[in-house]
Amino acid sequence: MKALVLGGAGAVCSETTRDLAQYSDLDEIMVAEYNLEAANELIEELGDPRLKAVKFDANNYDEMLKLFPGYDVVINGLPWKYDLAVTKACVEVGVNGLDVSTEEEQWDFDQTAKDKDLVFIPGVGATPGITNAMAKQAAVQMDEIDDIQINFAAFRCPAPAPGLLITFLWEFHPKTESRVYYENGEFHRVGPLEGLKDIDFGGEVGTQEVCYIPHPETKTMPKSLGAKKVSVHGCFPPQAMNLAKTLLEWGLYDEEPFTYKDIEINSLEMIHQLLLRSPQTKETPIWAYGLVVEVFGKKDGKDLKIKTWTEHPPMDEWGGKAAYYKNIAIPLSIGAQMIVRGDVNVRGVVPPESAIDPKIFFNELKIRGIEIHEEKEWL
Amino acid sequence: MRIVVLGGAGKMGCIAVQTLAGDDRVKEVVIADLNLDQARIVADYINSPKIEIQKVDVNDQKGFLEALEGVDACLNATVYYTNLLVMEACLKAGVHYTDMGGLFHITRKQLELHDRFSEAGVSAVLCMGSAPGIPNLQARYAADRLDSIESIRIFDGIKPPAPEDERFSYAVPTIIDELTVEPMVFENGEFVAKPPLSEFEDYLFTEPLGILPMHLSLHSEVATLPITFKDKGIQECFFKINYWGMAQKTIEKIKVLADYGFASQEPVDVGGLTVVPREFMVSMLSGYVPSVTDLLEPAKAKPPDWTKEIVTEIRGNKDGEGVTYRMGTLTCKGALPTGALPAIAAIWLAEGQIEPGVYPPEACLDPEPFFKELEVYDIITRVTVTQQV
């Protein structure tokens, strides 16, 4: 069995490559990287003969079409702007695949994927990813699902990698249309930093104030789990939240032309570029990921709440930044291994809660140190 | 008497121009600025026949020297980074000089020009903003009455704006520096750097100001007072202020941007354009500074409805007894002393009242007549002396 890991030497996905090398039965793990030097360094460090590297430019679609055939799974660890192209290419060449975020248009390839008897799972990271399995695990214990409340604390700096800075800025952009919650059959659009509430994530993260965040779980779960209400709230470390708040309140998200040194520039674009180049945006005191999912529903006519939450080793044990990255990268690796092993039976472009068996997934997470806890409460 | 106000179209410079134009001793006031449009707004608002406008770039030495011809004193109201450059030009032109402060470190460098100014017969009075300036004179008043000094503690209390008022109270670059550069204090007879926004304490000001939360800030008084009063045995000196007169929320936001690199002066390349993050931040926030016409408006309140009190507490000994002087200077318009102080200093300089050389205010200005001059503008100084019965 062969896996192709796109961006497999990157900030997040290098942890996927490590996990595949340590835990998978794959015969070949091909790291496809624009930065071939980084890929070779990682391979040398891991010293696993199954690892190989190939130069890959994600901006070249034809290159994808040439590279993908022959693999049993394509693991997409690239920034989200490539999600659509990678999904399209997988479906076109007939290769299974998965990634860590979701683009609405990816679902358009569902029927073709079914026709070709393949599966592509968008969003197999921490959130979306682990949270979908947590919601599914709770949902299968209920007859009716009233409300799914997903909460996350992404404890990382604003710009650990270029793609993650884009995510950070986009999640708080006033014009982001996908910041919605679902209720009474409709999606309700909300603004940045709205719906504030406190959530206890435990561990090093502790209690944090979260707000509505545009996330795909809100879009997929009304249909996949039949939930009447779905919302995703999240936060970054307090200092990063203050940055988002300052940018918003001072109107620095305005994309109106702005004159600097007699040149008209887009203020947000310049802020983006400066944040990308600033050493301070690469640091944060605690690296971690907190996930809390609360599902409210009915079982045998009685109101039931099932709360699940994650616990992972602290940054001291998990190697600093890796304490954040592993929470995204390990699920991606497990998801890929489940596809290859035949643990995923559905076909098409499907969300994680429809494709992944939470029991198998949680067992695999536990082996790597990520534990899922559950608490039931009859209301 | 002809006085040039460099940066006279700026937020503080315009008030100095207004003060000078209203003073009978002054015949001509020149607004020397790069921004002619704003200079015209200032001149139109003040509407005085004494005012003249000149486009001056301090980096163009030839043009700048021409502007200094026939001038009795130069008041530098530009950002403090230019102080040394402007002083060199004044030295060359033989024009007396004053400014609004050099945020400790630049002031120290300026004082090194003393011998050259002295030899050239040119006088310079440094640090004549509101603070620095007033605390230096308050300290001098007490020092003249004490045999020894233990400590000089300065508390600049400003009526906080409404939380939603996110405007800057004065020069954005200076505020960013005050927020990000370590404050210097004089502790146990030595200069020590402290973290910005540290050592909070509540201080009671004259009503209606009441109790305000005060924190350390880098300021020029601390650079000069321990040196000037060294012989009196001074061991302690600090400067504290309440969020530089701005809403706490505004300060926290600037701090967030600064913490993420926007206060950096290291140029970075953005697609071929060289960008200094700090300059970009200053440009971005330029819309949050009050307009010059707002600053030129008369005070909205009248005494005793004070909006600012600058307090200096000087502890020392007289005839073997411990004595504390609490000097409080009150105003109903916070920005007024920042313009009025250097304007009066410029007049005194032009009148030849100051010996040649470079001096901090406490070393060359007699506090009592100076405080009398400030009274004209409803800037009132009070003294309370505390000693054992």
Interface residues (C-beta under 8 A of the other chain):
Chain A: P158 Q239 N242 L243 K245 T246 E249 W250 L252 F258 T259 Y260 K261 I263 I265 S267 M270 Q273 L274 L275 R277 S278 P279 Q280 T281
Chain B: E166 E252 K253 V256 L257 D259 Y260 G261 F262 S264 V268 V270 G271 L273 V275 P277 E279 F280 S283 M284 L285 Y288
